[in-house]
Amino acid sequence: MEQTHTTHQGAATPGAQRRVLVVEDDATIVEAISARLRAEGFLVQTATDGPAAVEAAEAWQPDLMVLDVMLPGFDGLEVCRRVQAQRPVPVLMLTARDDETDMLVGLGVGADDYMTKPFSMRELAARVHVLLRRVERAALAATPRSGILRLGELEIDHAQRRVRVRSEDVHLTPTEFDLLVCLAGTPRAVLSREQLLAEVWDWADASGTRTVDSHIKALRRKIGAERIRTVHGVGYALETPAS
């Protein structure tokens, strides 16, 4: 059930074309996404069911996955769990339902972003570029920024990109970590959704405010709801212990 459209193998190297694994069981959607991403300069491989997706991810080591939730074999959430257990991979999840529960579950198992069908190929390509830029930027930033930020029982280790709450490790996706670091940069200060979109997602417009809200909800579930304050109509702030 798997189709391979490139001979490139192995891990990414500087200057190499980046690899995107597209996992979708609808042939029309697969071809449309693949054609657009190839036009953008990516190497593309496709899989049409859960088991083939996990196998392709392990063998081909993609730089990013575009992953549909509803798949034969087992669903995209299980694919995401298994792939992320092997190695961290940015995941853009596709869902046919505008259901926030599905979105939160997807973010909880390691997805970095999601899109609800129907969507434009132009927007999908833009999201892929943004996710890859963020991963590259995070890798560059990790080396010089080596300190550990402590905010009460919350610890953020920039160098290792690790978070602890009450000395217990908390697994965050790359996007959740970047979002937390952004909020922690100015503790107690309210950051608007538009600011967060620009800083964390590199989006220049406000079309993704629901993305921010969903990621905030997922982050709250992991570090504690009381640690992120909502200012209705404005944005969010990271709470810190009273001094």
VEXTORLUM-919353 format. One record per atom (N, C-alpha, C, O): residue in three letters; z, y, x. Coordinates in steps of 0.001 Angstrom, whole numbers, plus 500000, padded with zeros to 6 digits. Layout:
% VEXTORLUM-919353
ALAZYX...
//
This chain:
% VEXTORLUM-919353
MET500000498783500827MET500000500000500000MET500000501259500856MET500086502370500334GLU499905501087502147GLU499995502224503040GLU498634502546503617GLU497886501636503973GLN498297503820503719GLN497038504242504287GLN497327505081505511GLN498167505979505471THR496630504790506605THR496832505551507827THR495581506335508122THR494478505792508070HIS495739507603508431HIS494585508465508644HIS494590509101510023HIS493923510113510240THR495334508521510958THR495363509081512301THR495709507999513293THR496362507015512947THR495273508176514526THR495608507223515573THR496738507717516437THR497151507030517372HIS497247508898516142HIS498323509467516952HIS499609508689516728HIS500001508442515588GLN500261508306517809GLN501502507549517690GLN502563508181518566GLN502267508990519445GLY503821507793518308GLY504910508211519187GLY505515509521518778GLY505115510120517780ALA506498509976519562ALA507221511197519247ALA506377512413519527ALA505426512365520308ALA506739513521518873ALA506002514763519058ALA506232515316520452ALA507325515200521007THR505199515915521007THR505306516569522300THR504874518009522147THR504128518326521220PRO505325518907523041PRO504958520303522923PRO503443520464522875PRO502725519892523694GLY502963521246521910GLY501540521498521781GLY500814520432520975GLY499653520626520615ALA501465519312520684ALA500819518245519921ALA500744518636518455ALA501553519418517956GLN499733518061517766GLN499672518264516324GLN500889517624515680GLN501315516533516058ARG501436518323514704ARG502617517781514035ARG502210516826512926ARG501166516985512295ARG503053515838512706ARG502730514729511819ARG503509514845510505ARG504717515081510501VAL502802514678509413VAL503419514724508091VAL503128513422507368VAL501974513018507227LEU504193512769506912LEU504064511568506095LEU504160511976504627LEU505174512522504192VAL503104511710503873VAL503054512041502446VAL503301510767501653VAL502542509804501764VAL504362510761500853VAL504741509567500073VAL504627509909498594VAL505429510673498057GLU503619509333497943GLU503312509670496545GLU502438508548495994GLU501507508104496666ASP502729508078494765ASP501961506964494208ASP500789507404493344ASP500030506558492870ASP500623508691493128ASP499486509205492366ASP498352509520493343ASP498465510425494169ALA497260508761493239ALA496172508880494212ALA495575510284494249ALA495219510774495320THR495463510930493103THR494876512270493059THR495757513274493798THR495262514110494554ILE497071513181493571ILE498005514098494229ILE498048513827495730ILE498069514759496534VAL498061512550496106VAL498064512188497523VAL496863512812498235VAL497007513420499296GLU495681512655497644GLU494474513161498298GLU494493514686498384GLU494084515256499395ALA494969515351497322ALA495011516807497334ALA495975517328498399ALA495646518256499138ILE497173516728498477ILE498154517157499477ILE497630516875500882ILE497705517729501765SER497103515674501080SER496618515289502402SER495499516203502875SER495483516639504026ALA494553516492501966ALA493433517357502338ALA493914518748502725ALA493421519336503687ARG494877519272501975ARG495373520612502286ARG496109520628503627ARG495916521540504431LEU496944519628503865LEU497712519608505113LEU496807519381506317LEU497050519952507380ARG495762518553506174ARG494817518389507283ARG494087519704507556ARG493827520052508708ALA493763520425506491ALA493112521722506674ALA494025522706507393ALA493550523629508054GLU495333522512507265GLU496310523358507943GLU496550522910509392GLU497308523548510123GLY495904521816509802GLY496011521363511182GLY496999520242511436GLY497283519923512591PHE497533519633510374PHE498490518544510543PHE497784517197510599PHE496707517020510028LEU498404516252511293LEU498018514852511194LEU498770514263510006LEU499964514514509843VAL498091513492509188VAL498678513025507934VAL498567511512507825VAL497530510919508123GLN499659510911507394GLN499677509504507026GLN500266509434505620GLN501104510257505254THR499827508447504832THR500323508355503461THR500912506982503186THR500548505991503820ALA501820506946502237ALA502378505699501718ALA502546505866500218ALA502792506972499737THR502415504766499475THR502422504866498016THR503581504145497349THR503647504095496121ASP504504503582498140ASP505698502979497545ASP506859503105498522ASP506671503457499686GLY508065502814498033GLY509259502997498846GLY509281502185500132GLY509474502755501206PRO509085500855500055PRO509133500058501282PRO508103500492502323PRO508417500546503512ALA506867500803501891ALA505831501242502827ALA506207502570503474ALA505896502805504642ALA506875503436502719ALA507289504725503254ALA508307504565504374ALA508188505201505422VAL509308503718504155VAL510333503496505180VAL509715502873506428VAL510047503249507553GLU508815501919506217GLU508145501265507342GLU507305502268508131GLU507332502274509362ALA506559503116507419ALA505716504109508087ALA506555505126508849ALA506195505531509954ALA507669505536508261ALA508528506514508924ALA509103505954510222ALA509217506669511218GLU509462504684510203GLU510033504059511404GLU508976503871512480GLU509237504097513662ALA507776503453512068ALA506731503156513049ALA506048504407513587ALA505674504458514758TRP505887505406512740TRP505056506566513082TRP505863507781513525TRP505322508677514174GLN507149507825513185GLN508038508920513587GLN507468510296513189GLN507185511117514061PRO507301510549511899PRO506722511837511476PRO507651513000511785PRO508860512826511944ASP507062514195511867ASP507844515412512061ASP508394515931510744ASP509337516722510733LEU507807515488509624LEU508240515927508299LEU507712514950507264LEU506663514334507452MET508458514814506156MET508011513982505038MET507882514820503772MET508759515622503452VAL506773514624503056VAL506629515118501683VAL506834513895500803VAL506036512959500841LEU507900513899500013LEU508381512666499389LEU508580512827497885LEU509377513652497437ASP507847512032497115ASP508019512039495664ASP509273511252495284ASP509614510269495942VAL509953511682494232VAL511166510986493795VAL510830509664493124VAL511459508647493418MET509850509660492226MET509517508461491453MET508474507634492199MET507321508046492330LEU508888506463492688LEU508002505593493464LEU508192504137493047LEU509273503769492587PRO507163503303493199PRO507349501857493019PRO508179501283494167PRO508318501905495220GLY508720500098493947GLY509520499444494983GLY510950499929494921GLY511805499279494320PHE511217501071495540PHE512451501811495297PHE512125503284495401PHE511122503666496004ASP512982504121494807ASP512607505527494618ASP512747506359495892ASP513220505889496927GLY512313507617495769GLY512325508512496902GLY513711508826497427GLY513873509113498613LEU514714508775496561LEU516079509015497015LEU516519507925497991LEU517154508207499007GLU516174506682497670GLU516508505576498565GLU515689505645499853GLU516194505334500931VAL514433506049499739VAL513614506262500940VAL514277507289501843VAL514384507092503054CYS514718508383501246CYS515346509458502018CYS516607508948502713CYS516817509225503894ARG517445508209501992ARG518668507661502588ARG518352506795503807ARG518964506938504866ARG517384505893503634ARG517081504945504710ARG516450505635505917ARG516773505318507062VAL515559506568505653VAL514886507264506756VAL515877508135507521VAL515866508158508752GLN516739508854506790GLN517706509720507458GLN518735508912508241GLN519322509425509194ALA518963507656507856ALA519876506807508609ALA519281506410509958ALA520012506112510903GLN517945506408510041GLN517268506083511296GLN517250507283512249GLN517593507161513425ARG516848508429511727ARG516751509654512521ARG516602510816511556ARG516035510646510477PRO517101512003511919PRO516954513152511019PRO515504513617510933PRO514865513874511953VAL514998513721509726VAL513622514157509482VAL513646515196508358VAL514246514945507313PRO513013516346508548PRO512929517296507426PRO512177516668506257PRO511132516044506445VAL512709516837505057VAL512112516225503861VAL511896517281502790VAL512826517990502405LEU510659517378502313LEU510328518203501156LEU510125517246499992LEU509177516461499983MET511021517316499005MET511010516360497911MET510215516912496729MET510270518103496423LEU509479516023496077LEU508702516377494893LEU509311515686493679LEU509634514500493736THR509469516414492594THR510018515822491375THR509183516241490181THR508715517377490104ALA509002515317489253ALA508218515611488055ALA509050516298486996ALA508508516837486031ARG510366516286487166ARG511257516880486165ARG511984518083486742ARG512452518064487881ASP512066519117485940ASP512798520318486356ASP514274520087486041ASP514871520784485221ASP514843519092486715ASP516196518642486425ASP517081518929487639ASP516876518370488716GLU518063519805487449GLU518900520206488573GLU519712519044489130GLU520027519025490320THR520056518074488280THR520799516910488778THR519972516152489797THR520481515773490852ASP518679515922489488ASP517790515259490440ASP517727516040491748ASP517754515460492834MET517645517364491629MET517538518197492820MET518793518082493683MET518710517953494905LEU519952518128493033LEU521210518050493787LEU521373516690494446LEU521844516599495580VAL520984515624493736VAL521068514295494333VAL520138514212495536VAL520512513664496573GLY518928514753495403GLY517987514748496514GLY518518515491497722GLY518404515013498851LEU519098516657497489LEU519681517424498596LEU520858516668499193LEU521103516737500398GLY521585515945498344GLY522756515217498820GLY522425514052499725GLY523244513681500566VAL521236513458499580VAL520874512314500420VAL520049512721501635VAL519584511865502387GLY519864514036501831GLY519233514474503062GLY517953515255502926GLY517354515615503940ALA517496515540501694ALA516311516374501538ALA516649517820501913ALA517779518271501728ASP515661518531502437ASP515873519915502848ASP515376520916501817ASP515874522039501748ASP514408520518501027ASP513852521417500030ASP513207520552498953ASP513018519352499150TYR512872521152497825TYR512239520405496757TYR511253521297496029TYR511380522521496041MET510275520678495397MET509320521382494547MET509162520580493261MET509153519349493283THR509038521281492153THR508851520641490856THR507375520661490490THR506723521702490582LYS506845519514490075LYS505451519444489632LYS505300520151488284LYS506222520116487468PRO504160520788488038PRO503039520982488953PRO503334522117489938PRO504129523010489644PHE502693522076491099PHE502886523112492115PHE501537523416492755PHE500590522636492653SER501474524555493408SER500232524919494090SER500222524328495493SER501262524258496148MET499062523906495950MET498934523367497298MET499218524445498343MET499701524157499438ARG498913525669497991ARG499197526766498907ARG500696526896499142ARG501134527082500277GLU501493526798498061GLU502938526902498217GLU503494525708498975GLU504384525857499812LEU502970524520498682LEU503449523338499394LEU503201523477500897LEU504087523192501702ALA502006523912501269ALA501697524086502691ALA502620525121503320ALA503068524955504455ALA502901526186502582ALA503803527223503108ALA505206526657503317ALA505848526955504324ARG505685525848502380ARG507021525249502522ARG507078524321503743ARG508070524308504473VAL506016523550503955VAL505966522652505114VAL506060523458506407VAL506832523113507301HIS505279524527506505HIS505322525369507706HIS506720525948507925HIS507218525967509050VAL507343526413506859VAL508672527017506965VAL509704525998507435VAL510511526295508316LEU509683524809506860LEU510637523774507256LEU510489523428508737LEU511487523284509443LEU509265523296509203LEU509052522947510608LEU509457524090511533LEU510003523851512611ARG509197525319511123ARG509621526471511941ARG511137526508512057ARG511673526803513125ARG511839526206510948ARG513301526226510978ARG513850525183511929ARG514791525448512677VAL513260523989511899VAL513719522918512786VAL513523523329514246VAL514407523121515077GLU512372523907514551GLU512098524332515922GLU513044525453516345GLU513545525470517470ARG513278526386515425ARG514168527505515735ARG515594527021515967ARG516284527513516860ALA516035526055515159ALA517388525517515315ALA517544524813516654ALA518589524908517297ALA516493524103517074ALA516558523397518358ALA516676524386519511ALA517410524143520469LEU515960525494519421LEU516023526508520470LEU517367527224520476LEU517883527587521533ALA517929527424519289ALA519177528185519183ALA520396527381519573ALA521432527952519913ALA520288526061519529ALA521474525229519724ALA522028525306521142ALA523241525228521338THR521150525459522134THR521609525408523522THR522467526601523929THR523579526402524419PRO521986527849523744PRO522814528952524202PRO524045529213523346PRO525043529739523838ARG523983528850522070ARG525090529149521167ARG525999527927521110ARG525815527046520270SER526958527880521989SER527703526640522170SER529129526682521632SER529861525699521750GLY529532527800521046GLY530914527913520608GLY531190527184519315GLY530274526803518586ILE532475526995519039ILE532921526400517784ILE533591527493516961ILE534553528118517409LEU533084527715515773LEU533651528711514870LEU534657528019513962LEU534341527023513313ARG535878528560513924ARG536928527988513075ARG537320529006512004ARG537716530132512307LEU537203528589510774LEU537597529409509636LEU538591528589508826LEU538210527872507901GLY539851528698509176GLY540866527867508541GLY540624526414508882GLY540559526055510058GLU540489525562507857GLU540276524127508067GLU538802523771508232GLU538455522597508362LEU537936524785508226LEU536504524584508403LEU536112524881509845LEU536417525956510362GLU535438523936510496GLU534966524114511867GLU533454523937511900GLU532921522985511330ILE532762524865512574ILE531315524792512726ILE531002524734514212ILE531272525682514949ASP530434523622514644ASP530068523423516050ASP528570523701516173ASP527740522889515764HIS528238524869516746HIS526836525273516811HIS526018524375517720HIS524897523998517377ALA526566524028518875ALA525803523253519857ALA525442521877519318ALA524309521419519470GLN526412521221518686GLN526171519869518171GLN525693519862516719GLN525382518808516165ARG525637521053516109ARG525249521169514702ARG526086520219513845ARG525566519454513033ARG527398520296514056ARG528334519460513313ARG529329520342512576ARG529666521439513023VAL529789519842511444VAL530774520568510632VAL531933519625510340VAL531736518442510061ARG533140520166510408ARG534334519379510081ARG535178520159509082ARG535281521383509157VAL535768519443508162VAL536728520002507214VAL538000519185507342VAL537989517970507141ARG539092519850507677ARG540365519167507944ARG540177518063508990ARG540706516960508850SER539421518382510028SER539152517487511165SER538288516279510813SER538095515395511649GLU537764516228509586GLU536874515140509184GLU535428515627509230GLU535113516708508733ASP534548514818509834ASP533132515186509899ASP532527515237508501ASP532808514388507655VAL531690516249508276VAL530965516401507021VAL529478516372507345VAL529005517166508158HIS528747515473506722HIS527312515374506994HIS526561516418506174HIS526583516391504943LEU525900517333506871LEU525064518334506224LEU523612518123506627LEU523328517697507747THR522700518420505720THR521291518428506085THR521039519637506989THR521866520549507031PRO519918519663507711PRO519610520830508538PRO519623522145507745PRO520094523168508241THR519107522108506522THR519087523324505706THR520493523747505313THR520821524932505363GLU521329522786504920GLU522706523111504548GLU523463523692505736GLU524238524636505582PHE523239523128506921PHE523906523657508108PHE523472525098508367PHE524313525963508613ASP522168525360508314ASP521670526720508549ASP522205527692507505ASP522521528838507825LEU522307527242506265LEU522845528088505202LEU524306528411505463LEU524726529557505303LEU525085527415505861LEU526501527643506159LEU526660528592507339LEU527497529493507297VAL525870528402508386VAL525940529286509556VAL525603530721509166VAL526223531666509653CYS524624530877508293CYS524240532215507837CYS525397532883507098CYS525701534050507349LEU526041532157506194LEU527183532707505465LEU528360532978506400LEU529074533967506238ALA528559532088507384ALA529688532230508306ALA529498533360509302ALA530455533793509945GLY528262533842509432GLY528010534946510357GLY528709536228509943GLY529050537061510782THR528918536379508648THR529637537544508120THR530611537052507048THR530366537248505858PRO531711536415507456PRO532647535855506482PRO533130536899505480PRO533386538050505832ARG533248536476504236ARG533719537296503110ARG532699538334502643ARG532852538895501558ALA531682538595503426ALA530639539540503003ALA529669538824502054ALA529317537663502265VAL529255539528501024VAL528347538944500043VAL526906539071500542VAL526437540163500865LEU526223537939500597LEU524809537922500967LEU523991537635499713LEU524279536690498978SER522993538436499479SER522166538237498291SER521290537001498459SER521062536532499574ARG520808536484497340ARG519891535349497397ARG518654535702498210ARG518133534869498952GLU518181536950498068GLU516999537370498815GLU517272537376500319GLU516408536981501102GLN518464537821500732GLN518825537790502147GLN518864536361502666GLN518361536068503750LEU519465535477501882LEU519559534081502298LEU518184533430502384LEU517919532653503302LEU517316533743501439LEU515947533212501493LEU515234533667502758LEU514531532885503398ALA515419534929503115ALA514754535462504308ALA515323534862505582ALA514574534513506495GLU516661534738505650GLU517307534270506880GLU517185532765507080GLU516935532300508191VAL517360532011506010VAL517427530555506130VAL516070529901505894VAL515703528959506597TRP515325530396504908TRP514060529771504548TRP512842530512505078TRP511730529992504985ASP513014531707505632ASP511892532523506096ASP510957532929504960ASP509763533140505174TRP511506533036503759TRP510673533461502634TRP510741534977502506TRP511815535573502583ALA509571535596502307ALA509519537049502222ALA509648537551500786ALA509742538758500562ASP509654536647499818ASP509787537078498423ASP510961536357497785ASP511614535526498416ALA511219536685496532ALA512399536152495847ALA512061535011494901ALA512803534753493954SER510943534321495147SER510509533282494208SER511329532005494306SER511188531114493469GLY512188531906495323GLY512921530658495506GLY514411530764495284GLY515183530036495908THR514835531673494391THR516275531856494212THR516956530593493683THR518125530355493987ARG516244529779492896ARG516842528532492416ARG517063527552493572ARG517995526749493543THR516209527625494576THR516407526806495766THR517733527159496424THR518491526273496820VAL518013528451496541VAL519286528892497123VAL520445528361496291VAL521389527788496834ASP520380528547494986ASP521471528110494106ASP521731526613494224ASP522884526186494284SER520670525816494259SER520838524366494346SER521444523952495683SER522287523056495733HIS521021524595496760HIS521594524280498064HIS523055524704498157HIS523867524017498777ILE523387525827497544ILE524791526265497515ILE525640525227496785ILE526731524887497244LYS525152524722495658LYS525908523713494909LYS526106522450495738LYS527192521870495748ALA525042522026496439ALA525158520839497279ALA526142521075498415ALA526922520188498761LEU526107522276498998LEU527015522606500098LEU528462522644499614LEU529364522179500311ARG528682523191498435ARG530046523234497869ARG530621521834497682ARG531804521604497933ARG529792520914497246ARG530264519543497028ARG530741518913498332ARG531573518006498316LYS530228519383499446LYS530557518756500736LYS531699519459501465LYS532503518799502123ILE531786520791501361ILE532829521504502119ILE533949522016501230ILE534966522501501727GLY533769521912499904GLY534789522406498980GLY534291523611498212GLY533879524610498802ALA534329523513496896ALA533792524580496052ALA534491525912496281ALA533876526971496154GLU535789525859496620GLU536556527099496766GLU536149527903497992GLU536531529067498119ARG535378527303498900ARG535026527993500137ARG533827528931499994ARG533573529753500874ILE533096528809498896ILE531942529695498689ILE532120530419497358ILE532202529800496298ARG532177531719497440ARG532400532549496250ARG531074533046495702ARG530210533504496450THR530924532951494387THR529736533480493714THR530012534891493219THR531029535141492571VAL529119535798493521VAL529168537133492944VAL527976537216491993VAL526837537393492427HIS528244537088490704HIS527180536946489721HIS526217538122489763HIS526608539289489781GLY524953537764489776GLY523912538781489811GLY523622539306491208GLY522699540101491387VAL524393538874492199VAL524197539370493561VAL523904538227494519VAL522782538080495003GLY524939537408494792GLY524731536334495758GLY526010535576496045GLY526798535302495139TYR526218535233497325TYR527324534355497696TYR528037534867498947TYR527468535590499765ALA529312534460499064ALA530107534802500249ALA530932533600500658ALA531402532837499813LEU531107533435501973LEU531964532370502491LEU533381532900502553LEU533650533892503231GLU534287532246501849GLU535676532655501823GLU536393532201503104GLU536072531150503658THR537338532978503559THR538112532626504735THR539595532776504405THR539952533523503494PRO540469532067505143PRO541893532176504857PRO542396533593505053PRO541934534307505943ALA543342533999504222ALA543925535335504371ALA544670535405505709ALA545398534483506077SER544477536492506411SER545136536640507725SER546548537171507554SER547259537363508540
//
